[in-house]
C-alpha cells in the first residue's frame, strides 16, 4: 500500500487549520477535494488504497520522516 500525506491547509502558514488535502508529494495532490476533517481525509485515503500519514508538526517537509506518523 503506497503512502499518501494528509496535509493541513492552508500550507506553510500559522493559524487555524481550514481543512486537509491528500498529497502524494510536495507538488502532486491525490484528489482536488479539501476535506473538512482529518478523519475524512484519512477515510478517503484508505478507500483509495493508500496508507495515510498525518503531520506531527504544522509546517511540514515530506522529505523529513520526523514530521509524519502513520494514521491510527
WOKA-V505258 format. One record per residue. N is the residue number from 0. RES is the residue in three letters. OMEGA is omega as a letter, one per 40 degrees, with the letter a starting at -180 (* if undefined). Layout:
[[N & RES & OMEGA] [N & RES & OMEGA]]
This chain:
[[0 & UNK & i] [1 & UNK & i] [2 & UNK & i] [3 & UNK & a] [4 & UNK & i] [5 & UNK & a] [6 & UNK & i] [7 & UNK & i] [8 & UNK & e] [9 & UNK & a] [10 & UNK & i] [11 & UNK & i] [12 & UNK & i] [13 & UNK & i] [14 & UNK & a] [15 & UNK & i] [16 & UNK & a] [17 & UNK & a] [18 & UNK & a] [19 & UNK & i] [20 & UNK & i] [21 & UNK & a] [22 & UNK & i] [23 & UNK & i] [24 & UNK & a] [25 & UNK & a] [26 & UNK & a] [27 & UNK & i] [28 & UNK & i] [29 & UNK & i] [30 & UNK & i] [31 & UNK & a] [32 & UNK & i] [33 & UNK & a] [34 & UNK & a] [35 & UNK & a] [36 & UNK & i] [37 & UNK & i] [38 & UNK & i] [39 & UNK & i] [40 & UNK & i] [41 & UNK & i] [42 & UNK & i] [43 & UNK & i] [44 & UNK & i] [45 & UNK & i] [46 & UNK & i] [47 & UNK & i] [48 & UNK & a] [49 & UNK & i] [50 & UNK & a] [51 & UNK & i] [52 & UNK & a] [53 & UNK & a] [54 & UNK & i] [55 & UNK & a] [56 & UNK & a] [57 & UNK & i] [58 & UNK & a] [59 & UNK & i] [60 & UNK & a] [61 & UNK & i] [62 & UNK & a] [63 & UNK & a] [64 & UNK & i] [65 & UNK & a] [66 & UNK & a] [67 & UNK & i] [68 & UNK & i] [69 & UNK & i] [70 & UNK & i] [71 & UNK & *]]
